[in-house]
Amino acid sequence: MTIKKDYILKILINIALAVLFTAGAYASEDRALYYEGVRDARRNNIDFAFIIFDNLVRDYPSSRYFKDALFATGEYRFIINDYTNSRVIFNKIVSYPENTKTKLFAYAYLMKLCEKTGCKHK
């Protein structure tokens, strides 16, 4: 019985280590994506930046970069005159309970959307 317990303990330790290392890999992937998107935006590669931020939002909803990436996708949609989807994104951001700069800027975009569309949409 001792051999079986030791074997099970080794398996559990290996599983725990695999989960820990995998979580770390995902954390660095979302960070790398975020900074790649920022770099593209600074280089005026707006379309590429949008694709990267959109992927981050879709694939890493628990990321610490999620809200900033979500804001960037809303901003992109605003720039390309996709006001309906832009409004949806900014409304989602302002619905979060935390008060952040991102939330403040989302309110500003919502006001700008009202100016452009006459607040026809919610």
N, C-alpha and C positions, 0 to 999 in steps of 0.2 A: 504493500500500500504506500510506503514512503516514496518509492520510485515513481508511482503514478502521481502523487501530490507534487513532487519536484518537477515532473514533466509538465503538469498543468500550470504550475507557477511560472515556469519558463515561457510557456506559450502566452500566458497573460501579460508577462513583462514585455515580450516581443510585440504583442498587439498594442500595448500602451505606448511603447517607444515609436512604433510605426505611426500611430495617430498623432503623437506630439511632433514628429518630424514632418509629417504631411501638413499639419496645420501651419507650421512655420514656413513651408514652401508656398502655401497659398497666400500667406501674409506678404511675402516678398513679391509674389506675382502681382497682387493688386497694387502694391506700391510702385512697382516697375511700370505697370500700365498707366497709372496716374501721372507719373513724371514724364512718361513718353508723350502722353496727351498734352501736358503743359508745354513741353518742348515744341511739339508741333504747332500749338496755338501761338507761341511766341515767334515762331518762324513763319507765321501767317499761313500755315497749312491747315486751315480751319476744317476742311472736309475730313482730313485724316484724324485730326484731333477729336472731332465729333465721333467718328467710328470707334476710336479707342475709348473715349468716355462712355459711349453707349454700351460697349462691351463690358466695361467695368461695372456699370449699373446693372446690367443683365446678369453677369456671372458672379459678382461679389456683393450681394445686398447687405452683408454684415460688415463690409469694409469700413475702416475709418475714413476712407476717401469717397464713400458712396454719395454723401450729400453734395460735396463739391463737384463731383462728376455729374450728378443729376442736374445741378444748377447749370453746368456747362452745356448739357444737352438742351436744356430749356432756352438758354441764351442763343445757341445755334439755331434752334427752331424759330426763335424770334427774328434772327437776322435773315433767315430765308423766307420770312413772311408766313410761316406755318403757325399762325396765331392760335389755332384751336389746341394743338398739342403743346405749344408753349404754355398756354394758360393752364392746362392740366398739370404740367410739371411744376409750375410756380405755385399753384394752389396746393399741391402735395407738399412742397417745401414749407409753405407758411402754416401748414397744419401740424408740423412737428412742434412739440411743446417747448423745446429749447429756443432761447433767443440768441441768434447768431448773426454775424455779418451777412451770411448767405441768406438768411431769412429776411433781413432788412432789404437787401438788393432784390430779392424775389418780390417783395411788396412794391418796390419801385418799378419793376417790370410789369407787374399787374396794373399799376396806374397807367403806365405807358400803353399797355394793351387796351385799356378803357378809352384812352385818347384816340387810338387808331381804329378801334372797332365799335366805339360807342357803347361798350359794356353790354353787347347783345348776348354774349355767352357767359355761362357761369363756370 
